[in-house]
Amino acid sequence: MKTPSMIAIAAALMAAPLQAQDVPRETYTLDGVQIALSLHSFLSPEGVAMLRLVGQNRDALALFVPDGARFAAMALAPEDGLVKDGLLAESAVAVADLPSLDEARAAALDGCNAARSGGPDCVIALEIQPE
């Protein structure tokens, strides 16, 4: 006879593969902002290097966060990545100067999902917030 606890355990085991795997994260501090990178497994070595450059280089950071900007985020489509055919993927969407990190994430995801070529929904790869 199946008990409620056996059913709950079976349901949890069946759902486990569907849960998102842990994504490695790196955090940098530069010019009064905190930069968090989510290094998704679909990123090419070139894409990872480009994201790391934002966390380590003032000029690269300034492209995302102009002086006085508040919160920023970048979303990427897993099927497109950050770099596609040597160019920035069209579905890579970065937004800046929003009033909260949640709003920056939502705006980046909305823009990315509207631009992606197909496949899974977009994910956040870069977050920037004041220290």
C-alpha positions as CSV (number, residue, x, y, z in Angstrom):
1,M,0.0,0.0,0.0
2,K,1.3,3.4,-0.9
3,T,1.5,5.9,1.9
4,P,1.5,9.7,1.5
5,S,5.2,9.8,2.5
6,M,6.1,7.2,-0.2
7,I,4.2,9.2,-2.8
8,A,6.0,12.4,-1.7
9,I,9.4,10.8,-2.0
10,A,8.6,9.4,-5.4
11,A,7.4,12.8,-6.6
12,A,10.6,14.4,-5.3
13,L,12.8,11.9,-7.0
14,M,11.0,12.3,-10.3
15,A,11.3,16.1,-10.1
16,A,15.0,16.2,-9.2
17,P,16.3,15.9,-12.8
18,L,14.0,18.8,-13.8
19,Q,15.5,21.2,-11.3
20,A,18.1,23.7,-12.6
21,Q,21.7,22.6,-12.0
22,D,23.9,24.9,-10.0
23,V,25.6,27.5,-12.2
24,P,29.1,28.6,-11.3
25,R,29.2,32.2,-10.2
26,E,32.0,34.7,-10.0
27,T,31.7,38.1,-8.2
28,Y,33.9,41.2,-8.8
29,T,34.0,44.6,-7.3
30,L,35.1,47.5,-9.5
31,D,34.5,51.3,-9.3
32,G,31.9,51.1,-6.5
33,V,29.7,48.4,-8.1
34,Q,29.4,44.6,-7.6
35,I,29.4,42.5,-10.7
36,A,28.1,38.9,-10.6
37,L,28.6,36.5,-13.5
38,S,26.7,33.3,-14.0
39,L,28.9,31.1,-16.1
40,H,26.3,28.9,-17.8
41,S,27.6,25.7,-19.4
42,F,26.4,26.8,-22.9
43,L,28.9,29.8,-22.9
44,S,31.9,29.4,-25.2
45,P,35.3,30.2,-23.8
46,E,35.1,33.5,-25.7
47,G,31.8,34.3,-24.1
48,V,33.2,33.6,-20.6
49,A,36.2,35.8,-21.3
50,M,33.9,38.7,-22.4
51,L,31.9,38.4,-19.3
52,R,35.0,38.3,-17.1
53,L,36.3,41.4,-18.8
54,V,33.3,43.4,-17.6
55,G,34.2,42.5,-14.0
56,Q,37.8,43.3,-14.4
57,N,38.1,46.2,-16.8
58,R,36.8,49.8,-16.2
59,D,36.3,50.5,-19.9
60,A,34.3,47.3,-20.4
61,L,32.3,48.0,-17.3
62,A,31.5,51.5,-18.5
63,L,29.8,50.0,-21.6
64,F,27.2,48.5,-19.2
65,V,27.1,51.0,-16.4
66,P,27.6,54.7,-17.3
67,D,28.5,57.0,-14.5
68,G,25.7,57.3,-12.0
69,A,23.8,54.3,-13.3
70,R,22.1,52.1,-10.8
71,F,21.2,48.4,-11.6
72,A,22.0,46.5,-14.7
73,A,21.6,42.9,-16.1
74,M,22.3,40.9,-19.2
75,A,20.3,37.9,-20.4
76,L,21.4,35.3,-22.9
77,A,19.5,32.7,-24.9
78,P,21.1,29.2,-24.3
79,E,20.8,28.3,-27.9
80,D,22.6,31.5,-29.0
81,G,25.1,32.2,-26.2
82,L,26.9,35.5,-25.9
83,V,29.0,35.2,-29.0
84,K,27.6,33.7,-32.2
85,D,29.7,33.5,-35.4
86,G,32.3,35.8,-33.9
87,L,29.7,38.6,-33.2
88,L,27.6,39.4,-30.2
89,A,24.4,37.3,-30.4
90,E,21.4,39.3,-31.4
91,S,19.5,37.8,-28.5
92,A,22.0,39.0,-25.9
93,V,20.2,41.8,-24.1
94,A,21.8,44.1,-21.5
95,V,19.8,46.8,-19.7
96,A,21.1,49.5,-17.3
97,D,20.1,52.2,-15.0
98,L,17.0,50.6,-13.6
99,P,15.8,51.3,-10.0
100,S,16.3,47.7,-8.8
101,L,18.1,44.5,-9.7
102,D,14.8,42.6,-10.0
103,E,13.6,45.2,-12.6
104,A,16.9,45.0,-14.5
105,R,16.7,41.2,-14.6
106,A,13.0,41.2,-15.8
107,A,13.7,43.8,-18.5
108,A,16.8,41.9,-19.8
109,L,14.9,38.6,-19.8
110,D,11.9,40.1,-21.6
111,G,14.1,41.6,-24.3
112,C,16.2,38.5,-24.7
113,N,13.2,36.2,-24.9
114,A,11.6,38.4,-27.6
115,A,14.9,38.3,-29.6
116,R,15.9,34.7,-29.2
117,S,15.9,32.3,-32.2
118,G,14.3,29.4,-30.4
119,G,15.2,26.8,-27.8
120,P,15.0,27.3,-24.0
121,D,14.1,30.6,-22.4
122,C,16.8,33.1,-21.7
123,V,18.8,33.2,-18.5
124,I,20.7,35.9,-16.6
125,A,24.4,35.9,-17.2
126,L,25.5,39.3,-15.7
127,E,24.2,41.4,-12.8
128,I,25.5,44.7,-11.7
129,Q,24.5,46.6,-8.6
130,P,25.9,49.4,-6.4
131,E,28.1,48.2,-3.5
